[in-house]
């Protein structure tokens, strides 16, 4: 899949829908600039119909030099919405309609036939203005597949750049994604965008499955924020792609991932999750003696991701009761201390006993190693 995909980062649209998110104009500008520097192919922003400030911010960012990054907005499939979006100067508009029986009955009340009647004029309006168009079936995985294919084939014939497959309620599994995306891939000629929520914990796995099945565009947000439990996290998707094919992400400024996550976390007033791929404080921390021995000899034994590729550093923890003598010996060498195996074993036993009460700081471990050197002298 090397470079046969594009990232649509929707932190400034889907991410704004996370319960505790409220981005100021300055926040939006800072996030957009970082995403451009990182190298995402698309940035999606909130519909200008949402509020006066949403309109103003969309206009402002659309006027910036964004390099190779295209600016999109996300609107309902009606002429009033897309007219305002076009006036804001965006490169593309992502339009949608709910197609599942749930949304057709309880959201907008339209049949599949009525949906298709409304799509045509909206798509033509955007095409006449040379604006990129994506049409998405909201709640795709609870839409009967024949209905889904009927809609996608119809909009494909209209000449949209891509269709969007949305796991709106996070119900899909990777096998479901493979089946549905594969069926759509066989039914249309245009590109395919995948948007997967994380309610079932499968957002990143589903995004990767979509790529394997033929999707060309994947939606992400920084930290995975979004409606309810959010969608695929940008850092998580990059980690998954790097593990499978490092060259597929070589075009992105990978050392910026941690800055992206920490910047947005600070804006939101939260911590980067402890288990965030690549960017968490403990992403490259090694603790157990069995692990640290092997990692010190060859990092690839317990690191499939090279921290240096992402501007991160490995951290071998030693001030705890699980520490091993090889980690202590490595620390002694770093400090320039010449300690015998017998001495290191004795220090390890002393440290473990002390750490049963609480872990030691690195300064305390260093003091223990140095005191043993003095005693030996």
C-alpha positions as CSV (number, residue, x, y, z in Angstrom):
1,X,0.0,0.0,0.0
2,X,3.0,2.3,-0.2
3,X,1.8,5.8,-0.6
4,X,-1.5,4.6,-2.2
5,X,-3.4,6.4,0.5
6,X,-4.1,9.8,1.9
7,X,-4.8,10.9,5.4
8,X,-7.8,13.2,6.0
9,X,-7.2,14.6,9.4
10,X,-10.5,15.8,10.9
11,X,-9.4,17.1,14.3
12,X,-10.9,20.4,13.4
13,X,-14.3,18.9,12.5
14,X,-14.8,15.4,14.1
15,X,-12.4,16.3,16.9
16,X,-14.5,19.4,17.8
17,X,-17.4,17.0,18.4
18,X,-15.6,15.4,21.3
19,X,-17.5,16.3,24.5
20,X,-14.8,18.4,26.1
21,X,-13.4,20.1,23.0
22,X,-13.7,23.8,22.3
23,X,-11.1,25.3,19.9
24,X,-10.5,29.0,19.7
25,X,-9.6,30.6,16.4
26,X,-5.9,30.6,17.6
27,X,-6.2,26.9,18.5
28,X,-7.6,26.1,15.0
29,X,-4.8,28.0,13.3
30,X,-2.1,26.4,15.4
31,X,-3.4,22.9,14.8
32,X,-3.8,23.5,11.1
33,X,-0.3,24.7,10.8
34,X,1.1,21.7,12.7
35,X,-0.9,19.3,10.4
36,X,0.5,21.0,7.3
37,X,4.0,20.7,8.7
38,X,3.5,17.1,9.5
39,X,2.3,16.5,5.9
40,X,-1.3,15.3,6.0
41,X,-2.9,15.4,2.6
42,X,-6.2,16.8,3.8
43,X,-7.5,18.9,6.7
44,X,-11.2,18.8,7.3
45,X,-12.9,21.6,9.2
46,X,-16.3,22.1,10.8
47,X,-19.1,23.2,8.5
48,X,-19.3,27.0,8.1
49,X,-23.0,26.7,8.9
50,X,-22.2,25.7,12.4
51,X,-21.6,29.2,13.7
52,X,-20.3,32.6,12.7
53,X,-16.9,31.9,14.1
54,X,-16.8,28.6,12.2
55,X,-17.4,30.5,9.0
56,X,-14.7,33.1,9.8
57,X,-12.1,30.5,10.8
58,X,-12.7,28.4,7.7
59,X,-12.2,31.5,5.5
60,X,-9.1,32.4,7.3
61,X,-7.4,29.0,7.1
62,X,-8.5,28.6,3.4
63,X,-6.6,31.8,2.6
64,X,-3.4,30.5,4.1
65,X,-0.5,28.9,2.0
66,X,-1.2,25.3,2.9
67,X,1.4,23.7,0.5
68,X,0.4,20.3,-0.6
69,X,-2.4,20.0,2.0
70,X,-5.9,20.5,0.8
71,X,-8.6,22.1,3.0
72,X,-12.0,20.5,3.2
73,X,-15.2,21.2,5.0
74,X,-18.0,18.8,6.0
75,X,-21.6,19.8,5.3
76,X,-25.1,18.4,4.9
77,X,-26.1,17.5,1.4
78,X,-28.0,20.6,0.5
79,X,-27.4,23.6,-1.7
80,X,-27.5,26.3,1.0
81,X,-24.7,24.5,3.0
82,X,-22.4,23.8,0.0
83,X,-22.9,27.3,-1.4
84,X,-21.6,28.8,1.8
85,X,-18.7,26.3,1.9
86,X,-17.8,27.3,-1.7
87,X,-17.8,30.9,-0.8
88,X,-15.2,30.2,2.0
89,X,-12.7,29.1,-0.6
90,X,-12.2,25.5,0.4
91,X,-10.6,22.9,-2.0
92,X,-13.2,20.3,-1.3
93,X,-16.6,19.6,0.4
94,X,-17.5,16.4,2.1
95,X,-21.2,15.9,1.9
96,X,-23.3,13.2,3.5
97,X,-26.6,11.6,4.0
98,X,-27.7,9.0,6.6
99,X,-28.6,5.8,4.7
100,X,-29.3,3.3,7.4
101,X,-32.9,2.4,8.3
102,X,-32.3,4.0,11.7
103,X,-31.3,7.4,10.2
104,X,-33.8,7.4,7.4
105,X,-36.6,6.9,9.8
106,X,-35.5,8.9,12.8
107,X,-33.2,11.6,11.4
108,X,-34.3,12.9,8.0
109,X,-37.2,10.7,6.9
110,X,-36.1,10.2,3.3
111,X,-36.1,7.1,1.1
112,X,-33.1,6.0,-0.9
113,X,-34.8,7.4,-4.0
114,X,-35.3,10.8,-2.4
115,X,-31.7,10.9,-1.2
116,X,-30.5,10.2,-4.7
117,X,-32.7,13.0,-6.1
118,X,-31.2,15.5,-3.8
119,X,-27.5,14.5,-4.4
120,X,-27.4,15.4,-8.0
121,X,-27.9,19.2,-7.9
122,X,-25.5,19.5,-4.9
123,X,-22.7,17.5,-6.7
124,X,-23.2,19.5,-9.9
125,X,-23.1,22.8,-8.1
126,X,-19.7,21.9,-6.6
127,X,-18.3,20.5,-9.8
128,X,-19.2,23.7,-11.7
129,X,-16.9,25.5,-9.3
130,X,-14.1,23.0,-9.6
131,X,-14.5,21.9,-5.9
132,X,-13.5,18.4,-4.9
133,X,-16.5,16.3,-3.8
134,X,-16.8,13.3,-1.5
135,X,-20.2,11.8,-0.8
136,X,-20.6,9.7,2.3
137,X,-23.3,7.2,3.4
138,X,-23.6,7.9,7.1
139,X,-24.0,4.7,9.2
140,X,-22.8,2.6,6.3
141,X,-22.4,-0.6,8.4
142,X,-26.1,-0.6,9.4
143,X,-27.2,0.2,5.8
144,X,-28.2,-2.9,3.8
145,X,-25.4,-3.6,1.3
146,X,-27.6,-3.4,-1.8
147,X,-28.8,0.1,-0.7
148,X,-25.2,1.1,0.0
149,X,-24.0,-0.1,-3.4
150,X,-26.9,1.5,-5.2
151,X,-26.1,4.9,-3.7
152,X,-22.4,4.7,-4.3
153,X,-22.8,3.6,-7.9
154,X,-25.2,6.4,-8.6
155,X,-22.8,9.1,-7.1
156,X,-19.9,7.5,-8.8
157,X,-21.6,8.0,-12.1
158,X,-22.1,11.7,-11.2
159,X,-18.3,12.0,-11.1
160,X,-17.5,12.5,-7.4
161,X,-13.8,12.2,-6.5
162,X,-14.6,9.6,-3.8
163,X,-17.3,8.0,-1.7
164,X,-17.1,7.8,2.0
165,X,-17.8,4.6,4.0
166,X,-18.6,5.6,7.6
167,X,-18.7,3.3,10.6
168,X,-20.7,6.0,12.4
169,X,-21.5,4.1,15.6
170,X,-18.3,2.0,15.8
171,X,-20.1,-1.3,15.2
172,X,-17.8,-2.8,12.6
173,X,-15.0,-5.4,13.0
174,X,-12.0,-5.6,10.6
175,X,-13.8,-8.5,8.8
176,X,-16.9,-6.4,8.3
177,X,-14.7,-3.6,6.9
178,X,-12.9,-5.9,4.6
179,X,-16.2,-7.2,3.3
180,X,-18.0,-3.9,2.8
181,X,-15.0,-1.9,1.5
182,X,-14.1,-4.8,-0.8
183,X,-17.7,-4.8,-2.2
184,X,-17.6,-1.1,-2.8
185,X,-14.2,-1.2,-4.4
186,X,-15.6,-3.7,-6.9
187,X,-18.6,-1.5,-7.6
188,X,-17.1,2.0,-8.1
189,X,-14.3,3.6,-10.0
190,X,-13.7,6.6,-7.7
191,X,-11.6,6.7,-4.6
192,X,-12.9,5.4,-1.2
193,X,-12.7,7.2,2.1
194,X,-13.1,5.4,5.4
195,X,-14.3,6.9,8.7
196,X,-14.4,4.6,11.7
197,X,-15.5,5.3,15.2
198,X,-14.0,3.6,18.2
199,X,-17.0,2.6,20.2
200,X,-16.0,-1.1,19.9
201,X,-12.3,-0.5,20.2
202,X,-11.5,-1.3,16.6
203,X,-11.0,2.1,15.0
204,X,-7.3,1.7,14.1
205,X,-7.7,-1.9,13.1
206,X,-10.7,-1.1,11.0
207,X,-8.9,1.8,9.3
208,X,-6.0,-0.5,8.4
209,X,-8.4,-3.2,7.2
210,X,-10.0,-0.6,5.0
211,X,-6.7,0.2,3.3
212,X,-6.0,-3.4,2.8
213,X,-9.4,-3.8,1.2
214,X,-8.9,-0.9,-1.3
215,X,-9.7,2.3,0.5
216,X,-7.6,5.3,-0.6
217,X,-8.3,7.8,2.1
218,X,-8.5,7.4,5.9
219,X,-10.0,9.8,8.4
220,X,-8.0,10.4,11.6
221,X,-7.9,12.9,14.5
222,X,-5.1,13.9,16.8
223,X,-5.4,11.7,20.0
224,X,-8.4,10.0,18.3
225,X,-10.8,12.6,19.7
226,X,-14.3,12.8,18.3
227,X,-18.0,12.1,18.9
228,X,-18.4,9.8,21.9
229,X,-15.2,7.6,21.9
230,X,-13.7,9.2,18.9
231,X,-12.2,7.7,15.7
232,X,-8.8,6.4,14.6
233,X,-5.9,8.3,16.2
234,X,-3.4,9.8,13.8
235,X,-0.4,8.5,15.9
236,X,-2.0,5.0,16.1
237,X,-2.6,4.7,12.4
238,X,0.9,5.9,11.7
239,X,2.2,3.3,14.1
240,X,0.2,0.5,12.4
241,X,1.4,1.6,9.0
242,X,5.0,1.9,10.1
243,X,5.0,-1.6,11.6
244,X,3.7,-3.1,8.3
245,X,5.6,-0.9,5.8
246,X,7.8,1.8,7.1
247,X,8.3,3.4,3.7
248,X,4.6,4.0,3.4
249,X,4.9,6.8,6.1
250,X,8.3,8.1,5.2
251,X,6.8,11.2,3.6
252,X,5.4,12.5,6.9
253,X,7.4,14.5,9.4
254,X,7.3,11.6,11.9
255,X,9.2,13.4,14.8
256,X,6.3,15.9,14.9
257,X,3.8,13.3,16.1
258,X,4.6,13.8,19.7
259,X,4.3,17.6,19.3
260,X,0.9,17.2,17.7
261,X,-0.5,15.0,20.5
262,X,1.0,17.1,23.3
263,X,-0.2,20.3,21.7
264,X,-3.8,19.2,21.4
265,X,-3.7,17.6,24.8
266,X,-2.6,20.9,26.3
267,X,-5.4,22.8,24.5
268,X,-7.9,20.3,25.8
269,X,-6.6,20.3,29.3
270,X,-5.9,16.6,29.3
271,X,-2.9,14.2,29.4
272,X,-1.7,12.3,26.4
273,X,-3.1,8.8,27.2
274,X,-0.6,6.5,28.8
275,X,-1.1,3.9,26.0
276,X,-1.0,6.3,23.0
277,X,1.1,4.7,20.3
278,X,4.5,6.3,19.8
279,X,3.7,9.6,21.7
280,X,2.9,8.6,25.2
281,X,5.5,9.1,28.0
282,X,5.9,5.3,28.4
283,X,5.8,4.3,24.7
284,X,9.4,3.3,24.7
285,X,9.9,2.5,28.4
286,X,11.3,-0.9,29.4
287,X,11.0,-2.3,32.9
288,X,11.1,-6.0,33.5
289,X,14.6,-7.5,33.9
290,X,14.1,-10.1,31.1
291,X,13.1,-7.3,28.7
292,X,15.8,-4.8,29.7
293,X,18.6,-7.4,29.3
294,X,17.5,-8.2,25.7
295,X,16.8,-4.5,24.8
296,X,20.2,-3.4,26.0
297,X,21.8,-6.1,23.9
298,X,19.6,-5.5,20.8
299,X,16.7,-3.0,20.9
300,X,14.7,-4.8,18.2
301,X,14.1,-7.8,20.6
302,X,11.4,-5.8,22.3
303,X,11.0,-2.8,20.1
304,X,9.3,-3.2,16.7
305,X,9.1,0.6,16.3
306,X,12.4,2.5,16.3
307,X,12.0,5.5,18.7
308,X,14.6,7.5,16.8
309,X,12.4,7.5,13.7
310,X,9.9,9.5,15.7
311,X,12.3,11.7,17.6
312,X,11.8,9.7,20.8
313,X,14.2,8.1,23.2
314,X,14.3,4.6,24.8
315,X,13.9,4.6,28.6
316,X,15.2,1.6,30.6
317,X,13.7,1.8,34.1
318,X,15.8,0.5,37.0
319,X,14.6,1.8,40.3
320,X,12.0,-0.9,40.9
321,X,11.7,-4.4,42.3
322,X,11.5,-5.9,38.8
323,X,14.9,-4.6,37.8
324,X,17.6,-6.9,36.6
325,X,21.4,-6.9,37.1
326,X,22.1,-6.2,33.4
327,X,20.2,-2.9,33.6
328,X,22.1,-1.9,36.7
329,X,25.4,-2.9,35.1
330,X,24.5,-0.7,32.1
331,X,23.7,2.2,34.4
332,X,27.0,1.7,36.2
333,X,28.8,1.8,32.9
334,X,27.0,5.0,31.9
335,X,28.2,6.6,35.2
336,X,31.8,5.3,34.6
337,X,31.7,2.9,37.5
338,X,33.7,-0.3,37.4
339,X,31.6,-2.8,39.4
340,X,32.1,-6.6,39.4
341,X,29.2,-9.0,38.7
342,X,29.2,-10.0,42.4
343,X,28.8,-6.4,43.4
344,X,26.0,-5.7,40.9
345,X,24.1,-8.8,42.1
346,X,24.4,-7.6,45.7
347,X,23.2,-4.1,44.7
348,X,20.3,-5.6,42.8
349,X,19.2,-7.5,45.9
350,X,19.5,-4.4,48.0
351,X,17.6,-2.3,45.5
352,X,14.8,-4.9,45.1
353,X,14.3,-5.0,48.9
354,X,14.1,-1.2,49.1
355,X,11.8,-1.0,46.1
356,X,9.3,-3.3,47.7
357,X,8.1,-0.3,49.7
358,X,8.3,2.1,46.8
359,X,10.3,2.7,43.6
360,X,13.6,4.5,43.9
361,X,14.4,7.6,41.9
362,X,17.2,7.5,39.4
363,X,19.3,9.7,41.7
364,X,18.7,7.2,44.5
365,X,19.9,4.3,42.3
366,X,22.9,6.3,41.2
367,X,23.8,7.0,44.9
368,X,23.5,3.3,45.6
369,X,25.8,2.4,42.8
370,X,28.3,5.0,43.8
371,X,28.3,4.0,47.5
372,X,29.1,0.5,46.4
373,X,32.1,1.7,44.5
374,X,33.4,3.6,47.6
375,X,32.9,0.5,49.8
376,X,34.8,-1.6,47.3
377,X,37.6,0.9,47.4
